[in-house]
Amino acid sequence: MQQAKNIAGDSAPTQTVNVQHFLNDHPFSTFQWLIFALCFLVVLLDGFDTAAIGFIAPSLLKEWGLARPDLAPVLSAALFGLAAGALIAGPMADRIGRKRVLSLAVLLFGVACTWSSFAPNLAQLTALRFITGLGLGAAMPSAVTLMSEYCPDQRRSTLTNAMFCGFPLGAACGGFLAAWMIPQWGWRSVLLAGGIAPLLLAVLMLLLLPESVRYMVARAQSAERIRAVLNRISAQAVRPSMRSFVMTEKMATGKAASGVGVVLSRAYLTGSVMLWLTYFMGLVIFYALINWMPLLLKDAGLAPKTASLVAALFPLGGVGAVLCGWLMDRFNANLVIAICYALTAVCIYAIGQVADNVGLLMLVVFIGGTLMNTAQSSMPALAAAFYPTQGRATGVAWMLGLGRFGGIAGSFLVAELTRRQFGFGGIFSVLAVAGLIAAAALLIKQATQGRD
């Protein structure tokens, strides 16, 4: 048959391009760094807005005359929203696209966080934190998925982990900014800053952020649109004859063609459950410490400002995820992260034993935070590499969404342990067990799936 002519009138044979090979074979472009920067900012603001409530908690107790148990609902409201947002957004992103879901999610949590800064009472703040959580929960997996689908295979974990470092860095910024802003302008200023920034970012995303090129191929979108994106990665390599685009991965068929079908299919179910359990246990530790560490340290005898600064060191340690990503790209990713969780358990236990030595406490908190956040920040990259394109957004989102219930459990766990008169050391001993369970789950995933 006569070859179809391209849009330029060229009658050359159609060239079939493997988009992942294209990404692998060309240098990481300025266009891809722009995508990285926008997704990094999304994750940074996600971390800031998620952790902000913990840093303003002491001010809420004072201004509204609350008892500590009264804080449990507002501390957990965003986590329920995070879980719901992720569970809904994953299948949506696999169906209608990563960019649409991500842009709407950032807009939603920007509006809700801004509104929450004007909340007149605890009930309204709790409701607005839930809505904020819906946007936060939808944004994170969409950003991770979009970024991972523009990465070359040999650098995917490194780049995805570097982007995900924005979350603990954003949480740490929340602590440092809260310590500076609250004495001057009150706790509402922290939420207002956390709302205006994503609104500005949403505008930039609508103007600059592209759709995932792998998603476009999986959904058989127009060759012209795919070629236009590849042209921004390497204009010299794109030819008008490129009119057929494929991917190396095996495409799901039948029932498994949907994102949910892929995640729950026989080939992926065991790995999915182990990813959920690992992320759940990691967030038990993370949110228990983010939400309660300032209060626990204050009870242990530290001044409020010192307690906030020490607690802020814990999420700051997430920058270690870049090194972990480099190791994941070169060694067995499951084992690399499992070791980090096991060492985290040791450090969490140690925090409970050194409260009377501020210098040593700061060191242990920072090391524990580095290990904990390195492991937790590496999980989205692990999930993104585990699932095929047709189920990647759902797989990453459901891990993040179901894992959020670990954050809810962590917040209530510390409240319950406090009610039962557990001491400072006892609380941290219980939390250390979660790190051991997370490590064991990844070893099971490795043994049963052999996937990394």
Secondary structure in CASP SS format (residue, H / E / C, confidence):
PFRMAT SS
TARGET T0000
AUTHOR 0000-0000-0000
METHOD secondary structure of the structure
MODEL  1
M C 1.00
Q C 1.00
Q C 1.00
A C 1.00
K C 1.00
N C 1.00
I C 1.00
A C 1.00
G C 1.00
D C 1.00
S C 1.00
A C 1.00
P C 1.00
T C 1.00
Q E 1.00
T E 1.00
V E 1.00
N E 1.00
V H 1.00
Q H 1.00
H H 1.00
F H 1.00
L H 1.00
N H 1.00
D H 1.00
H C 1.00
P C 1.00
F C 1.00
S C 1.00
T H 1.00
F H 1.00
Q H 1.00
W H 1.00
L H 1.00
I H 1.00
F H 1.00
A H 1.00
L H 1.00
C H 1.00
F H 1.00
L H 1.00
V H 1.00
V H 1.00
L H 1.00
L H 1.00
D H 1.00
G H 1.00
F H 1.00
D H 1.00
T H 1.00
A H 1.00
A H 1.00
I H 1.00
G H 1.00
F H 1.00
I H 1.00
A H 1.00
P H 1.00
S H 1.00
L H 1.00
L H 1.00
K H 1.00
E H 1.00
W H 1.00
G C 1.00
L C 1.00
A C 1.00
R H 1.00
P H 1.00
D H 1.00
L H 1.00
A H 1.00
P H 1.00
V H 1.00
L H 1.00
S H 1.00
A H 1.00
A H 1.00
L H 1.00
F H 1.00
G H 1.00
L H 1.00
A H 1.00
A H 1.00
G H 1.00
A H 1.00
L H 1.00
I H 1.00
A H 1.00
G H 1.00
P H 1.00
M H 1.00
A H 1.00
D H 1.00
R H 1.00
I H 1.00
G C 1.00
R H 1.00
K H 1.00
R H 1.00
V H 1.00
L H 1.00
S H 1.00
L H 1.00
A H 1.00
V H 1.00
L H 1.00
L H 1.00
F H 1.00
G H 1.00
V H 1.00
A H 1.00
C H 1.00
T H 1.00
W H 1.00
S H 1.00
S C 1.00
F C 1.00
A C 1.00
P C 1.00
N C 1.00
L H 1.00
A H 1.00
Q H 1.00
L H 1.00
T H 1.00
A H 1.00
L H 1.00
R H 1.00
F H 1.00
I H 1.00
T H 1.00
G H 1.00
L H 1.00
G H 1.00
L H 1.00
G H 1.00
A H 1.00
A H 1.00
M H 1.00
P H 1.00
S H 1.00
A H 1.00
V H 1.00
T H 1.00
L H 1.00
M H 1.00
S H 1.00
E C 1.00
Y C 1.00
C C 1.00
P C 1.00
D H 1.00
Q H 1.00
R H 1.00
R H 1.00
S H 1.00
T H 1.00
L H 1.00
T H 1.00
N H 1.00
A H 1.00
M H 1.00
F H 1.00
C C 1.00
G H 1.00
F H 1.00
P H 1.00
L H 1.00
G H 1.00
A H 1.00
A H 1.00
C H 1.00
G H 1.00
G H 1.00
F H 1.00
L H 1.00
A H 1.00
A H 1.00
W H 1.00
M H 1.00
I H 1.00
P H 1.00
Q H 1.00
W H 1.00
G C 1.00
W C 1.00
R H 1.00
S H 1.00
V H 1.00
L H 1.00
L H 1.00
A H 1.00
G H 1.00
G H 1.00
I H 1.00
A H 1.00
P H 1.00
L H 1.00
L H 1.00
L H 1.00
A H 1.00
V H 1.00
L H 1.00
M H 1.00
L H 1.00
L H 1.00
L H 1.00
L C 1.00
P C 1.00
E C 1.00
S C 1.00
V H 1.00
R H 1.00
Y H 1.00
M H 1.00
V H 1.00
A H 1.00
R C 1.00
A C 1.00
Q C 1.00
S C 1.00
A H 1.00
E H 1.00
R H 1.00
I H 1.00
R H 1.00
A H 1.00
V H 1.00
L H 1.00
N H 1.00
R H 1.00
I H 1.00
S C 1.00
A C 1.00
Q C 1.00
A C 1.00
V C 1.00
R C 1.00
P C 1.00
S C 1.00
M E 1.00
R E 1.00
S E 1.00
F E 1.00
V E 1.00
M C 1.00
T C 1.00
E C 1.00
K C 1.00
M C 1.00
A C 1.00
T C 1.00
G H 1.00
K H 1.00
A H 1.00
A H 1.00
S C 1.00
G H 1.00
V H 1.00
G H 1.00
V H 1.00
V H 1.00
L C 1.00
S C 1.00
R C 1.00
A C 1.00
Y C 1.00
L H 1.00
T H 1.00
G H 1.00
S H 1.00
V H 1.00
M H 1.00
L H 1.00
W H 1.00
L H 1.00
T H 1.00
Y H 1.00
F H 1.00
M H 1.00
G H 1.00
L H 1.00
V H 1.00
I H 1.00
F H 1.00
Y H 1.00
A H 1.00
L H 1.00
I H 1.00
N H 1.00
W H 1.00
M H 1.00
P H 1.00
L H 1.00
L H 1.00
L H 1.00
K H 1.00
D H 1.00
A C 1.00
G C 1.00
L C 1.00
A C 1.00
P H 1.00
K H 1.00
T H 1.00
A H 1.00
S H 1.00
L H 1.00
V H 1.00
A H 1.00
A H 1.00
L H 1.00
F H 1.00
P H 1.00
L H 1.00
G H 1.00
G H 1.00
V H 1.00
G H 1.00
A H 1.00
V H 1.00
L H 1.00
C H 1.00
G H 1.00
W H 1.00
L H 1.00
M H 1.00
D C 1.00
R C 1.00
F C 1.00
N C 1.00
A H 1.00
N H 1.00
L H 1.00
V H 1.00
I H 1.00
A H 1.00
I H 1.00
C H 1.00
Y H 1.00
A H 1.00
L H 1.00
T H 1.00
A H 1.00
V H 1.00
C H 1.00
I H 1.00
Y H 1.00
A H 1.00
I H 1.00
G C 1.00
Q C 1.00
V C 1.00
A C 1.00
D C 1.00
N C 1.00
V H 1.00
G H 1.00
L H 1.00
L H 1.00
M H 1.00
L H 1.00
V H 1.00
V H 1.00
F H 1.00
I H 1.00
G H 1.00
G H 1.00
T H 1.00
L H 1.00
M H 1.00
N H 1.00
T H 1.00
A H 1.00
Q H 1.00
S H 1.00
S H 1.00
M H 1.00
P H 1.00
A H 1.00
L H 1.00
A H 1.00
A H 1.00
A H 1.00
F H 1.00
Y C 1.00
P C 1.00
T H 1.00
Q H 1.00
G H 1.00
R H 1.00
A H 1.00
T H 1.00
G H 1.00
V H 1.00
A H 1.00
W H 1.00
M H 1.00
L H 1.00
G H 1.00
L H 1.00
G H 1.00
R H 1.00
F H 1.00
G H 1.00
G H 1.00
I H 1.00
A H 1.00
G H 1.00
S H 1.00
F H 1.00
L H 1.00
V H 1.00
A H 1.00
E H 1.00
L H 1.00
T H 1.00
R H 1.00
R C 1.00
Q C 1.00
F C 1.00
G C 1.00
F H 1.00
G H 1.00
G H 1.00
I H 1.00
F H 1.00
S H 1.00
V H 1.00
L H 1.00
A H 1.00
V H 1.00
A H 1.00
G H 1.00
L H 1.00
I H 1.00
A H 1.00
A H 1.00
A H 1.00
A H 1.00
L H 1.00
L H 1.00
I H 1.00
K H 1.00
Q H 1.00
A H 1.00
T H 1.00
Q H 1.00
G C 1.00
R C 1.00
D C 1.00
END
